[in-house]
Amino acid sequence: MKVIISGGGTGGHIFPAVAIANVIKKKYIDADILFIGAKSRMEMEKVPQAGYQIEGLWISGLQRRLTWKNISFPFKVVFSTLKARSIIKDFKPDIVIGVGGYASGPTLRAAISLKIPTLIQEQNSYPGITNKLLAKNVSKICVAYDKMNRWFEESKICFTGNPVRQNIVDIEKKRENAVSYFELDGSKKTVLVVGGSLGALTINESIAKGIRYFVENDIQLIWQTGKNYFSQAKQEASVFESNNIKVFDFIYEMDLAYSIADTIISRAGAIAISELCVIGKPTILVPSPNVSEDHQTKNAMALVDKDATILVKDIDSRGDLIDKLAILLKDEIKQTQLSDNIKKLGVRDADQRILEVLEELLEKK
């Protein structure tokens, strides 16, 4: 089996791409997998770290405001499509998979023109521009939310969910290890705050403003700040000299953090939400306003509509986040309700489901 996987730009695109590659390799040991990404984007570093070869295209996004950078965009699209076509002809894949991001557009267009089976994986509840444009001509579309027939042809849609890290699928037995790892008290309530790998300024400032709440109510806090806010957060926390507050720029053992958390505050990226659904803890989502199409808010609303999370707008979080958290922590009925409802949305075997769609396409080839 020969497979090309294209896309990237953010961890939300790269992680599913690598997960798909891994599940293919697990079943088909001799499979030959090639990635195609955008030069200078993070996939050019992360994909080789995962053990896969990658080719880079000279491609970037179209700016939504008037800027000189858009002048080069048509040339980049043409050049990248021609290069992708050349790569595909040389590699001769059985199937080409797009996961969203700049590189997937030229790559999938080239594959479609060469009559090669194609599959796209849409992580969000509101599709990106690239996948919307590709959807009319690809073979199948793997999605993680219902009602996606608003954007895609019904006959092409396969509900698979988003791949999640396998080490977070079964975290119930990890709580004891987490207590030791974070040096916390297993009998106290614990809140986990994550704003993505780079942190989230508004969430960080909201937590910093409310540290006194955690200390005075004897509630433990595991706080991932990102690198930019880490020093300030440490300084803010040190004022209280409390063992309840644990500050990290990045948490590598996220499975342990999830296992000890009673409540989680998070951004609303597609992969983060997919993990939170599998974990099944009461959650407050603060969508980032700095993403295309405001898709984090749309992701969060898909859960709010099913009473599976509490949403706090980014613009309101400095004033409302701690208050909403305090109300939730006092309401055990609401906690149970949120936990039960978000668990219903969890998909633990998304990578396997995507593999099955891929296999069906190859059988028809």
C-alpha positions in Angstrom: 0.0 0.0 0.0 1.3 3.5 -1.0 -0.3 6.5 0.7 0.2 10.2 0.5 -1.1 12.3 3.5 -1.2 16.1 3.0 -1.9 19.1 5.3 -0.8 20.6 8.5 -0.1 24.1 9.7 -1.3 23.4 13.3 -1.2 20.6 15.7 -4.9 20.2 15.1 -4.2 19.1 11.5 -0.8 17.4 12.1 -1.9 15.1 15.0 -4.8 13.4 13.0 -2.4 13.0 10.0 0.2 11.2 12.0 -2.5 9.1 13.8 -3.8 8.0 10.4 -0.3 7.1 9.3 0.3 5.1 12.5 -2.9 3.1 12.2 -2.1 2.2 8.5 1.4 1.2 9.5 0.1 -0.9 12.4 -2.0 -3.1 10.1 0.1 -2.8 6.9 3.7 -3.0 8.1 5.1 -2.7 4.6 3.0 0.4 3.7 4.9 3.2 2.1 3.7 6.6 3.5 4.7 10.0 2.2 3.6 13.3 3.7 3.2 16.6 1.8 3.2 19.8 3.8 3.8 23.5 3.5 7.4 24.7 3.7 8.3 26.6 6.9 5.2 25.2 8.7 5.4 23.0 11.8 4.7 19.8 9.9 8.1 20.0 8.3 9.5 19.4 11.8 6.8 17.3 13.5 6.3 14.7 10.8 10.0 13.6 10.6 10.0 13.4 14.4 7.1 10.9 14.1 9.3 8.9 11.7 7.8 9.8 8.3 9.2 11.4 5.2 7.8 14.7 4.1 8.0 16.9 1.0 7.3 20.7 1.2 5.3 22.9 -1.1 5.7 26.7 -1.5 2.2 27.5 -0.3 0.5 29.8 2.2 -3.0 31.0 3.0 -4.9 33.8 1.4 -5.0 36.8 3.7 -8.5 38.0 4.5 -7.4 41.6 4.4 -5.8 43.7 1.6 -2.1 43.0 1.7 0.8 42.7 -0.7 1.3 39.0 0.4 -1.9 38.1 -1.6 -0.1 39.1 -4.8 2.0 36.0 -4.7 -0.9 33.7 -3.7 -2.1 32.6 -7.3 1.5 31.9 -8.3 2.0 29.8 -5.2 -1.2 27.8 -5.9 -0.1 27.0 -9.5 3.5 26.2 -8.6 2.4 24.0 -5.6 -0.2 22.2 -7.7 2.4 21.4 -10.4 4.9 20.2 -7.8 2.3 18.1 -6.0 1.4 16.6 -9.3 5.0 15.7 -10.0 5.4 14.2 -6.5 2.3 12.1 -7.0 3.4 10.9 -10.4 6.8 9.8 -9.0 5.4 8.2 -5.8 2.4 6.5 -7.5 0.1 6.4 -4.4 -3.0 4.1 -4.2 -4.8 6.9 -2.3 -4.3 10.5 -1.2 -5.6 11.8 2.1 -6.1 15.5 3.0 -6.4 16.6 6.6 -6.8 20.4 6.1 -4.2 23.1 6.0 -2.5 25.0 3.1 -0.7 22.0 1.5 -3.8 19.8 1.2 -5.5 22.0 -1.4 -2.9 21.7 -4.2 -2.1 18.1 -3.3 -5.7 16.9 -3.4 -6.5 18.9 -6.6 -3.5 17.2 -8.3 -4.6 13.8 -7.1 -8.2 14.3 -8.3 -6.9 15.4 -11.7 -4.9 12.2 -11.9 -8.0 10.1 -11.0 -6.5 8.8 -7.8 -8.9 7.9 -4.9 -9.0 10.8 -2.4 -10.3 11.1 1.2 -10.4 14.2 3.4 -10.7 14.3 7.1 -12.5 17.4 8.5 -11.8 17.9 12.2 -14.2 20.8 12.9 -17.9 21.3 13.0 -17.5 24.1 10.5 -15.3 23.1 7.5 -12.3 25.2 6.5 -12.2 26.8 3.0 -9.8 24.2 1.6 -12.0 21.2 2.5 -15.2 23.0 1.3 -13.6 23.5 -2.1 -12.2 20.0 -2.3 -15.4 18.3 -1.1 -17.2 18.3 -4.5 -14.6 16.1 -6.1 -13.1 13.9 -3.4 -14.1 10.3 -3.0 -15.0 10.3 0.7 -15.2 12.8 3.6 -14.5 11.6 7.2 -16.2 13.9 9.8 -16.3 14.3 13.6 -19.6 16.1 14.0 -23.2 15.4 13.0 -25.2 17.6 10.5 -22.2 18.0 8.2 -24.5 17.5 5.2 -25.0 21.2 5.5 -21.6 21.5 3.8 -20.9 18.1 2.2 -22.7 15.7 -0.1 -24.5 13.2 2.1 -23.3 10.1 0.2 -19.7 11.0 0.7 -19.9 11.6 4.5 -18.5 9.0 6.9 -18.8 9.7 10.6 -15.5 8.6 12.1 -14.7 11.2 14.9 -11.2 12.7 15.3 -8.2 10.5 16.3 -7.2 11.0 19.9 -4.0 10.1 21.7 -4.2 6.5 22.7 -2.7 7.1 26.2 -5.7 9.2 27.2 -8.3 6.6 26.2 -8.1 4.7 29.5 -7.1 7.2 32.3 -9.2 5.9 35.2 -6.3 3.8 36.6 -3.8 6.6 36.3 -5.1 8.8 39.1 -2.8 7.4 41.7 0.2 8.0 39.5 -1.0 11.5 38.8 -1.3 12.4 42.5 2.4 11.5 42.9 3.5 13.1 39.7 1.9 16.5 40.4 2.5 16.2 44.2 -1.1 16.9 45.0 -3.7 15.7 47.5 -6.0 13.0 45.9 -8.8 13.9 48.2 -9.1 17.6 47.1 -10.9 18.9 44.1 -8.6 19.6 41.1 -9.1 22.0 38.2 -7.0 21.6 35.0 -6.5 24.7 32.8 -5.1 24.3 29.3 -5.0 26.9 26.6 -3.3 24.9 23.9 0.4 24.2 23.5 1.2 27.9 23.1 -1.1 29.0 25.9 -4.0 31.4 25.7 -3.5 35.0 27.0 -7.1 35.7 28.0 -7.5 32.4 29.9 -4.1 32.9 31.6 -5.1 36.5 32.7 -8.5 35.2 33.9 -6.8 32.5 36.0 -4.2 34.9 37.4 -6.9 37.3 38.4 -8.7 34.4 40.2 -5.9 32.6 41.9 -7.1 33.7 45.3 -10.3 31.7 44.7 -8.4 28.5 44.4 -6.3 29.2 47.6 -9.2 30.3 49.8 -11.4 27.4 48.7 -8.7 24.8 49.0 -9.1 23.8 45.4 -6.0 22.5 43.5 -5.0 24.0 40.2 -2.9 22.5 37.4 -2.2 25.4 35.1 -0.6 25.1 31.6 0.4 28.6 30.6 2.4 28.3 27.4 6.0 29.7 27.3 5.1 33.3 27.0 3.1 33.6 30.2 4.9 31.1 32.3 7.2 33.5 34.2 4.4 35.8 35.0 2.2 33.0 36.2 4.9 31.6 38.4 5.2 35.0 40.0 1.5 35.4 40.4 1.2 32.0 42.1 4.3 32.5 44.3 2.5 35.3 46.2 0.2 32.8 47.9 2.9 30.2 48.7 0.3 27.5 48.2 1.0 23.9 47.4 -2.4 23.8 45.6 -1.2 25.7 42.6 1.0 23.9 40.0 2.2 26.0 37.1 3.7 24.5 33.9 4.6 26.1 30.6 3.8 22.7 28.9 2.5 19.5 30.3 4.0 16.4 28.7 2.1 13.9 30.8 -1.3 15.1 29.8 -2.9 11.7 30.4 -2.0 12.1 34.1 -3.3 15.7 34.2 -6.6 14.5 32.7 -6.9 11.6 35.1 -6.6 13.8 38.3 -8.7 16.7 37.0 -12.3 16.9 38.3 -13.1 19.9 36.0 -11.3 21.1 32.9 -11.0 24.6 31.4 -9.9 24.5 27.7 -9.8 26.2 24.4 -12.2 24.6 21.8 -9.9 23.3 19.1 -11.3 20.2 17.3 -8.7 17.7 18.7 -8.9 19.1 22.2 -12.7 18.7 22.2 -12.4 15.1 20.8 -10.1 14.3 23.7 -12.4 15.9 26.2 -15.3 13.9 24.9 -13.4 10.7 25.5 -12.2 11.8 28.9 -15.7 12.7 30.0 -15.0 15.3 32.7 -17.1 18.4 33.3 -15.7 21.1 31.0 -15.7 24.8 30.5 -14.7 25.9 27.0 -13.3 29.3 26.1 -13.1 29.4 22.3 -10.2 31.3 20.7 -11.5 34.3 18.6 -8.2 34.2 16.6 -9.1 31.4 14.2 -10.5 31.3 10.7 -14.3 31.3 10.4 -14.6 31.4 14.2 -14.7 27.6 14.1 -13.8 27.1 17.8 -17.0 28.8 18.8 -18.9 26.6 16.4 -17.1 23.5 17.8 -18.1 24.5 21.3 -21.7 25.3 20.4 -22.1 21.8 19.0 -21.5 20.6 22.6 -23.5 23.4 24.2 -26.5 22.4 22.1 -26.3 18.9 23.7 -25.8 20.3 27.3 -22.3 18.8 27.2 -20.2 21.8 28.2 -20.3 25.4 29.5 -19.2 28.1 27.1 -17.5 31.3 28.2 -16.7 33.8 25.5 -13.1 34.9 25.3 -14.1 38.6 25.6 -16.1 37.8 28.8 -13.6 35.4 30.4 -11.7 37.9 32.6 -14.9 38.8 34.3 -16.9 35.5 34.1 -14.6 32.5 34.0 -13.9 32.1 37.7 -17.5 32.9 38.6 -18.8 30.2 36.2 -16.2 27.8 37.5 -17.2 28.5 41.2 -20.9 27.9 40.4 -20.1 24.6 38.6 -17.9 23.3 41.4 -20.8 23.8 43.9 -23.3 22.1 41.6 -22.7 18.3 41.6 -25.9 17.6 39.6 -24.7 19.9 36.8 -21.2 18.3 36.9 -22.7 14.8 36.5 -25.0 16.0 33.7 -22.1 17.6 31.8 -20.0 14.5 32.3 -22.7 12.1 31.1 -23.5 14.2 28.0 -20.0 14.8 26.9 -19.1 11.1 27.2 -21.9 10.3 24.8 -20.0 12.2 22.1 -16.6 10.4 22.6 -15.2 8.3 19.9 -12.3 6.1 21.0 -11.5 4.3 17.7 -11.6 7.2 15.1 -8.3 6.2 13.6 -9.5 2.6 13.0 -12.8 3.9 11.5 -10.8 6.1 9.1 -8.7 3.1 8.1 -11.9 1.2 7.3 -13.1 4.0 5.0 -9.7 4.0 3.3 -9.8 0.2 2.8 -13.3 0.4 1.3 -12.1 3.0 -1.3 -9.1 0.8 -2.2 -11.4 -2.2 -2.7 -13.4 -0.3 -5.2 -10.3 0.9 -7.1 
